[in-house]
Structure formats: C-alpha cells, structure tokens
Amino acid sequence: MSEALLTRIKRVVRDVFLGGDESFPLEDQMSLLESGVLDSMGLVQLATALEAEFPGLKLPDQEITHEQMGTVAAIAALLRRRGVTL
C-alpha cells in the first residue's frame, strides 16, 4: 500500500474532522466511526473532501459506506480501485 496515499488520506481526515490535530493517533486499520472521528454524515463530508483533494476522483453514492470508507486503509483501497495513484 502506498505510504504517500495513506499520508494524504490521514491529512484530509485530520484537517476536516480533527482540526488538523497531529497528536490524535490515527492508525491505518482504526475504525473512524467507532473511534468517534466521524459519523455516518461524516462519510459524505469525507467523500467530498477526498474528491476535492484528488482531482478527477468521483465516488458514487453506493461506495460511500462504512465498509468502503471506515478505515484509512479501506479508503486507500477504494481510491486505488477508482484510479488514484501516488
């Protein structure tokens, strides 16, 4: 898995949901919902932020789910399937 992609996803999550807080322990496999980082409405907000971060990325509604976007690692896998490369 691309470390650069994971780092950019973490930066987006930190900026949008954690006020840029670098001290929060954001792990690749940590559930973003169970840890309280985001809720189900936050998934939509995160999808919008990711589309802004990665030009050309479009995430269909059916892919904006806890299964597809519940961890940083799952988001990276989804973005790779949608053609994002770093």
VOGU-3710 file (C-alpha; in Angstrom, 3 decimals, decimal comma):
1> msealltrik> 0,000/0,000/0,000  1,301/3,435/-0,917  2,552/5,268/2,166  2,101/8,574/0,303  -1,582/7,806/-0,318  -2,147/6,798/3,316  -0,453/10,010/4,484  -2,626/12,205/2,252  -5,806/10,469/3,392  -4,788/10,947/7,029
11> rvvrdvflgg> -4,107/14,623/6,348  -7,594/15,050/4,872  -9,189/13,271/7,851  -7,157/15,358/10,320  -7,952/18,637/8,555  -11,683/18,005/8,120  -12,553/16,169/11,344  -9,768/16,794/13,849  -8,948/20,451/13,272  -5,519/19,465/11,960
21> desfpledqm> -4,601/17,788/15,280  -1,432/15,781/14,585  -1,405/14,309/18,096  -4,521/12,163/17,551  -3,392/8,544/16,957  -4,846/7,913/13,501  -3,972/4,320/12,557  -4,476/2,700/9,133  -6,847/-0,033/10,409  -8,640/2,003/13,093
31> sllesgvlds> -12,400/2,360/12,615  -13,063/6,035/12,013  -16,676/5,634/13,132  -16,079/3,542/16,269  -13,268/5,877/17,355  -15,612/8,861/17,059  -13,599/10,602/14,358  -16,667/10,734/12,108  -20,276/9,584/11,934  -22,445/8,434/9,033
41> mglvqlatal> -22,976/12,004/7,831  -19,238/12,481/8,120  -18,751/9,786/5,475  -20,412/12,086/2,936  -18,304/15,024/4,096  -15,177/12,873/3,853  -16,092/11,744/0,334  -16,498/15,379/-0,721  -13,142/16,303/0,828  -11,413/13,381/-0,901
51> eaefpglklp> -12,901/14,377/-4,263  -11,503/17,882/-3,712  -8,089/16,503/-2,685  -7,756/14,161/-5,667  -8,806/15,916/-8,907  -10,847/13,686/-11,178  -11,974/11,400/-8,356  -15,719/10,734/-8,258  -17,113/8,491/-5,523  -20,546/7,061/-6,356
61> dqeitheqmg> -23,080/7,126/-3,515  -23,081/3,328/-3,254  -19,359/3,401/-2,378  -19,767/5,898/0,468  -20,236/3,252/3,148  -18,617/2,224/6,407  -17,262/-0,889/4,688  -15,636/1,120/1,874  -14,566/4,150/3,929  -14,442/3,001/7,550
71> tvaaiaallr> -10,650/2,978/7,920  -7,765/4,828/6,309  -6,634/1,530/4,747  -10,125/0,869/3,308  -10,235/4,389/1,872  -6,813/3,875/0,259  -8,005/0,626/-1,315  -11,157/2,345/-2,603  -9,179/5,230/-4,077  -6,776/2,849/-5,790
81> rrgvtl> -9,751/0,975/-7,318  -11,056/4,356/-8,528  -7,724/5,061/-10,269  -5,897/7,242/-7,722  -2,159/6,617/-7,787  0,688/8,276/-5,904
//
